[in-house]
Amino acid sequence: MASVIVVGTQWGDEGKGKIVDFLAEKSEYIVRSQGGSNAGHTVVVGENKYKLRLLPSGILYEDKICVIGNGIVIEPKVFLKEIDELKNKKIKISNLKISDRAHIIFPYHKLLDELQEEDLGENKLGTTKNGIGPCYMDKAGRIGIRICDLMNKEIFAKKLKFNLELKNKLLKKLYNHNGFDYEEILKEYLEYGERLKPYVADTITILNKAIKEKKNILFEGAQATMLDLEHGTYPFVTSSLPTSAGACSGSGVGPRKIDNVIGVVKAYSTRVGEGPFPSELFDEIGNHIRDKGNEYGTVTGRARRCGWLDACVIKHASYVNGLDSLAITRLDILDDLDKLKICVSYKYNGKIIEDYPADLDILSKVEPVYEEFEGWKTDTRNIRDYDKLPKNAKKYLERLSEITETEISIISVGAGREETIICKNVF
């Protein structure tokens, strides 16, 4: 039995979906614990490619119980569409469990997200405008509406009326917007509630009972450490906690019940949206990585900013998450490069900084200090044994492990489940 958390160590898009899907084979429960439908996973199974937005990657296995935890914010319309799309592809959904404590996204959240982002002007955050932030704001403000409220028509009607009066007043006075019709949203969401009802459960009890029964449980993170509200590049972060601590609070499972924390590391760096990115590339190498790696958002289609691997970021993530090991992804994207670099520290005002600064003004002005490596110029996609990797590829990986003081357990050399090298068993 083991409880394993998989988290992203960079700015998201590390390939967590592939790693979770691979590990799900040995799991009995797969849990998504935070975030919303703005965070997508792409999973490749044989000839089929699945783009998941809110559903755990383990949903592609028929015999797994998939849990949407209390830390999630759900937009019912988008979520039900995702369920319908998988049903049309003959994917079984009956083992899905949705926490009755999860919060709900409404149309006013999405509109406020858009209007507030426009108001920020040059200081915009790069939000996907899916209403995630405003929903979490209501949650923190203690006026949010949860799935359990939606299951009680009288309570839901009362809470929706209160919230809508509040939001319509804000929209009219601040943005000169007419607001939303109460009866229209009430009817629409009660219909959503009926469709969601078969999946709603007390997932905290389900998961803790599963741990007592010594089941294998896999916790799947969305986004990543550098987008964490507490530990990321604030304010250019998400509104939830995509760290190992967030996985615990967002699922209702205590930290002492976790056996293993795996940090997913893309073999280079990418970032979407605004914020400092010290190792970003603006040359042909950056363009080559973006094109070969198809570095465009699963949900938004936005081009990702690309750069060299930043070991300072990974070391920070290792501290914050208490990582037991690293899962390296997309190593194959670097196969044809002549030279590679790893950022090992920063230079600021003539001084070397080895840790990740909190001050974004400093971070935007640092000069990355690189170590250079010879490329391996060999196709790695068919390699399944670490010892058979090219010598230069192993040098690159071993140096990362040394800098971050974290061993490597998994290496992905392609999108498919079978394109994986196991260095250490995590279950």
VEXZA-512576 format. One record per residue (C-alpha): residue in one letter; x, z, y. Coordinates in steps of 0.2 Angstrom, whole numbers, plus 5000, padded with zeros to 4 digits. Layout:
AXZY;...
***
This chain:
M500050005000;A500649965018;S499949955035;V500949815045;I500749775063;V501349605069;V501649585088;G502349455099;T504049505108;Q504049375122;W502649305133;G501549245118;D501449085109;E502849145097;G501949075082;K501049245077;G499649155069;K500849075056;I501649235052;V500049325051;D499249195040;F500749195029;L500749385027;A498849385025;E499049325007;K499649505002;S498449595013;E496649655010;Y496149685028;I496649585043;V496349665060;R496349595078;S496449735090;Q496549675108;G496249535120;G494949405121;S494549215117;N495949165130;A497249195116;G497349065103;H498249045086;T498548885078;V498648895059;V499148745048;V498548755030;G499048595020;E498448445030;N497248555040;K497548625057;Y496448775063;K496448825081;L495749005082;R495249095097;L494649265093;L494449275074;P495949345064;S497049215056;G496649295039;I494849225040;L495549065031;Y495749175015;E494049195007;D494449364999;K495049455014;I494049575026;C494349525044;V494049655057;I493749625076;G494249795083;N493649905097;G495049845109;I494349675109;V493249595123;I492049465116;E491149325124;P489749295112;K489449115116;V491249065113;F491349175098;L489849115089;K490448935092;E492048975084;I491149045069;D490048895068;E491548775068;L492348865053;K490648875044;N490548685046;K492248675038;K491648775023;I492648935028;K491849095022;I491349215036;S490349345027;N491849465026;L491949475045;K491749645053;I491449675072;S491749845080;D490249915088;R491349985101;A492049815107;H491549765125;I490549605130;I491049475142;F489649405153;P489449255165;Y489849365180;H491449415173;K492049235171;L491449185189;L492349345196;D493849295187;E493849125195;L493449185212;Q494649325212;E496049205207;E495649085221;D495749235233;L497449275228;G498149115234;E500049115233;N499949275223;K498849205209;L499149275192;G498849115182;T497349185173;T496349075161;K494749125170;N493849175154;G493249335161;I494449445151;G495249545166;P493549585175;C492849635158;Y494249755155;M494049815173;D492249865169;K492849945153;A494150055163;G492750085177;R491650155163;I490250035167;G490549905153;I489349855140;R489749865122;I489249785106;C488249945101;D487249935117;L486849755113;M486149815096;N484949925106;K483749815116;E483149955128;I484850025131;F485549845133;A484149795146;K484449955156;K486349935157;L486249745160;K485049775175;F486249905182;N487749795180;L486949635187;E486249725202;L488049785206;K488849615202;N487549515212;K487749625227;L489649595226;L489449405224;K488249385238;K489149495251;L490949445247;Y490849265240;N489149205247;H488549165230;N486749185224;G487249285209;F486349275191;D484649295185;Y484249455175;E482949385163;E483949225159;I485449325154;L484449465145;K483549325134;E485149235131;Y486149385126;L484849465115;E484849305105;Y486749325103;G486449495097;E485349445083;R486649325077;L488049445078;K487049595070;P487549555052;Y489349575056;V489349735067;A490049895059;D490950055062;T492649975059;I493650135063;T492850215048;I493050055037;L494950045041;N495350225039;K494450235022;A495450075017;I497050165021;K496550315011;E496150194997;K497950124999;K497449955004;N498649835012;I498149815030;L498849685043;F498649715061;E498749555071;G499249555090;A498649435103;Q499749385118;A501449485117;T502449625124;M502949545140;L501149525144;D500749705140;L499849795155;E501049945153;H502749865148;G502649685153;T503149585169;Y501749675179;P500649605188;F500949445178;V500249515163;T498649525153;S497349665154;S497549745137;L498949815127;P499749685115;T501049805108;S501049915092;A500350065102;G498949945108;A498549895090;C498350075085;S497150115100;G496249955098;S495849975080;G495650165079;V497050195067;G498350325071;P500150285073;R500750395059;K499750285047;I500750125051;D502150085039;N502949935047;V503049845064;I503649665064;G504049575080;V503849385081;V505249295090;K505149115095;A506949045092;Y506848995111;S505849065125;T504248995133;R503049065146;V501349015153;G500749055170;E501649135185;G503049265185;P504949275183;F505749185169;P507649205170;S508149095156;E506948955161;L507648775159;F507248635172;D508248495164;E508148375149;I508448505136;G506948605142;N505848445142;H506548405124;I506048575118;R504348565126;D504048395118;K504748425101;G503948595100;N502248535107;E502248675119;Y500548665126;G499248805126;T498048815110;V496548855121;T497048795139;G498148645135;R499348705149;A501148645147;R502248795144;R503848835153;C505348825141;G507048905141;W508448975131;L508149135120;D508249295130;A508949435120;C508649555134;V506749525132;I506849545113;K507849715115;H506549775127;A505149735115;S506049815101;Y506149975110;V504349975116;N503549925099;G504750025088;L505149865078;D505649875060;S506149695059;L506049525067;A505049365061;I505949215069;T504849055071;R505148875076;L506948875071;D506748695066;I506348645084;L508248675088;D508848575073;D509548425084;L510348515099;D512248495101;K512348665110;L511248825111;K511248975122;I510649155121;C510449255136;V511349425132;S511249505150;Y510949475168;K512049475183;Y511349545199;N512349575215;G513949555205;K513449685192;I512949665174;I511249725169;E510949735150;D509149805150;Y507549715157;P507249765175;A505449825180;D505749765198;L505149585199;D506049555215;I507749595205;L507149495190;S506749345200;K508549345207;V509549385192;E510749255185;P510649245166;V512349285157;Y512449165141;E513349165125;E513548985119;F513348925101;E513748765092;G512148675086;W511948645067;K511248465068;T510348485051;D508548475046;T508048655041;R506248625037;N506548605018;I507648765017;R506848915008;D508449025005;Y509349115019;D511049075011;K510648895012;L510448885031;P511848795040;K513248915045;N512948895064;A511048935062;K511549095053;K512749135067;Y511449115080;L510149225071;E511449355066;R511949375084;L510149395090;S509949535076;E511549615082;I511049615101;T509349685098;E509849805084;T508449745073;E508549655056;I507749495052;S506449495039;I505649315040;I506149145046;S504949005049;V505648835049;G503948735050;A502048765054;G501548765035;R501348915025;E502748855013;E503948825027;T504549005027;I506149095022;I505949275016;C507449395020;K506549555017;N504849595010;V503749695022;F502349735010;
***
